């Protein structure tokens, strides 16, 4: 099991979760953050610090955002398991589910 970042993160990317993650498993795409399912240790440190409540335990993802569980995993099909987000920085792509969304009105 793992944690999942859902639609409320799109175009927000607050990054408080990145700072809190003890294993550096939250990666930054162009429009959203993604949790690597193989690197996440299920500690839950990221969930309470997310200001837009976009992070859920895999079994608790609300049904309207259920496809984000698959999207978080598939985001890593291109890059594999790098073993830490900090060394990669911004990854210049998003999962097609995220890329297809209209711009979020919250975007600065």
Secondary structure, DSSP 8 states (H G I E B T S, - for coil): --EEE-GGGTTT---HHHHH-TT--EEE-SS-EEE-TTT-----TTGGG-TT--EEEGGG--GGGTHHHHHHHHGGGTT---S-STTT-B-S---HHHHTS---TT--
